[in-house]
Amino acid sequence: MKLIKLDAIDSTNDFLKSLSSQDELENFTVVTAENQTKGKGQMGAKWSSETGKNLIMSVLVKDFLFDNEQVFNLSIVVSLAVLDALKSLNIPDLCIKWPNDIMSYNKKIGGILIENTLKSDGRIVSVVGIGINVNQTNYKDLPRGSSLAVISGKTFDKENLAILITEKIQEKIELWITSSSLFWIDYFNSLFKKGVPMPFKNLQDKNFMGIIQGVSPIGKLQVLLEDDSVSEFEIKEIQMLY
């Protein structure tokens, strides 16, 4: 595993994408940064972090995805890998808020942004951006945010966590062929607020009640509605009100 450590960068994902287009980079190359000036979340949302306090990393993943219909498989692998790494640090009550926010109790402690590039030879090369709130303790402007330090009362080594997460991703990718159905089950069992009535908001700002039933093979959230029908939603088509 090749580890590239940066002090400050606009985006570790953008840096790694640029690097991977120029060189034949080793699979699972990792880029970390102490500060990221243009951090991104899902669908272009901004993500910011106190300098030096949190884990900001991107991982190169090649030779796993071979079809656009499979891209959510990598989201499952990565989110479960992050959960495994955090469980080993005794972080309590972990779950995944669809599609891949990492939660402890009702607080968000991390997020994942996967960007896929289709190469001219048909290969899909993925850059997996992971942000984990590690040693930051001030969340006065983010009432739904928290960190490993706030939850556990301890500080953590960010580099060790980056290595651990990457090792977990590698392990799960190696096991995917024989264990993919088990990973899907683990992902569903780890979903935040699954199986309980929850208020949601749609793109028209209309509130409605629903129950999370699962996730489709291409990653859409399946929600049981009050009329007993099940609807599927893309990212940003639905907001959970919790």
N, C-alpha and C positions, 0 to 999 in steps of 0.2 A: 504494500500500500504506500503510495507516494503522498506525502503531506506537504502542502505549500502554505506557509503562514504569512499573512499580510498584516500590516498595521492598519491601514485605512484603504478602502476601495469603494467605488460607487455601488457595485453589486457583485457578490461572489459568484452568483449564477452567470452574470454577463461575462465576468472575467474567465470563468471556466469554459463557457461556450466559445469564447474567442480563442482560448488556448487549444481547445480540442479541435477547432477547425484548422489550425496551423500545424499541429504536431500529431503524431500517432501516439497519443497519451495512453499510459497504462490504465487498464480498467480499474475502477474504484479509486482513482486519484481524488484527493480531498483538498479543498481550498478553505482556509479559515481566515477570519478577519476580526480585529479588535473593534473596528468601527466600520459601519456601512452607511454611506450617505444617501443611497437610493434603494433601500430595501423594498422588496415587493412581496405582496401577499397574493391571494387568489384574485384573478380577474383584474389585475392592475392596482389593487388596494395597496396603500403604503404600509410599510412595517418599519418601526424605528426602535432603537435600543440604546441604552446608556453605554457609552464607550467603555470597553474592557470588562463589562459585567456579565455579558451573555454569550452564549454559543451561537456564532454565525458561521455556517458551513455550507459547502456545496460538494456533492459527490458525483463523479462521472460513472454512469452505468451503461455498458455496452453489451450486446449479445444476449439481451433478455427479451426485449419486445421485438416482434416481427410482423405485427399487424396493428393498425390503428384501433381495431376493436378490442385489443388487449391492454390498452394503456392504463386502465384502472388497476390491473394486476400489480403494477409497480407501486401504485399508491397504497395498496393493501400491504405489500411487502415492507415498504418503508415505515408506514405508521405502526405496524406490529413490531418492527425492529426497534423503533424508538421506545415503544411501551416496554419491551423486554429489557432494554438498557436501563430505563428509569426504574423498573421493578427491582433490578439488581442493586440499585442505590437506595432501596426501601422507600421510594416515593409512594404515598398511599393513594388509594381510590382513583386509579388511572382509567381513563376511557378516551374514546375517539369521537369527537363531534364531527359528523359527516361534513366534508369528505375526509379531512385529515388534520383537523385541529387536535392538539393534545391537551387533555383536560385532567386536572386533579381536583376532586370534589366538583364544584361548579365553576372553577376558575380556569381560564386558558393559560397554559404554561408554555405552549409551543405551537408552531405551525409548519407546514410543509408546502413547498411550491415546486412542482415537477414540470420542466420544460423539455419537450421532445423535438428533435430535429430529424427529418427524413433525409438521408443521404442519397446521392445519385445512384448508388448501387442497391438501393432499397432497404438498407439497414436503418434502424431507428436508434439514435444515440440520445440518451437522456441525461439531463443535468438536474440533480435532486437538491433543491435548496431546503435547508432545515434551520429553523431558528428556535432555540430553547432559552426561555428566561431562567437564568442560572443563579447569579449572585446579586441581581438588582433587587432592591427592597422597596423602592418608592413607586407606588401604583395609584397615587391620588387622582390622576387624570384617566386612569384605566380601571374602573371599579370591577370589571370582570377579569382582570389580569392578575397573575401571581407568578411566583417563581419557586424554584427548588429550595432556595435559601429561606424564603418566607414560610413555606410549607413545612420544611424539616428543621429549621433553626440552625442549619449548618451551611458552610460554604463548600464549593465543589471545584475540582480541577477541570476546566473546560476542555483542555486538550485530551485528557484521558477519556472524557465523555465522547468527544468526536471520534476517537479511535474505537471506542466500544460500540457506538452506533454503527459505524462503518462495518465492523466485524459482524454485527448482527444482520445487517443488510446482506452481506456476502453469504452468510450461513443460510438465510431464508431463500435467497436466489438459487443456491445449490440444491435446496430441498424442494423447490417449487414443483418440479416435474412429478415427484411422487407424493407431494403433500398439499397441492393447491386447494383441494376441496376442504382440507382441514384449516388452511389459512383463511378461506372465505368464512368458515364457521367461527373461527377465532375473531375475525374482524366484526362479524355481526354481533357476537356476544360481547364485544368491547364497545359497541355503539352507545353514545351518550343519549339518555332518555328514550331508548328503544322500548316499544311495547306499552308506553303510558300515554294517556291523553295529554296533548301539548298544544298551546296556541302557536300559530304560525302567521306570517304575513306574506302575501304574494307580491308580484311586480306592480299590481294596481293599488298597493297599500291597503288591501282588504285583509282583515284578520279572519282566521278560521281555525277550527279545532281539527286535529288529526292525530293519528298514532303511527309512529315509524314502524313499518313492517319489514324493511330490508333494503337492499341495494341491488340494482339490476346489474347484469354482466358488464355493462359499459359505464357503470358508476352513477346511475341516476338514483335519487332517493325515492323509495316507494312509501307512500303515505296513505293509510286508510282514512277516508273522509267520513263525514257524518251520514252521508247517504249510502254507506257501505261499499262505495266504489274505491278502487285503489288508483291513485294517480302517481305518475313519475315526474320528478323535477330535476332540472339541471342545476349546476352551481349558480347561485345568485338569482334563481327564479323563485326561491323560497327562503324565508328567514325564520329561524326558530326564536320565539320570544320566551326567554326563561329568566 
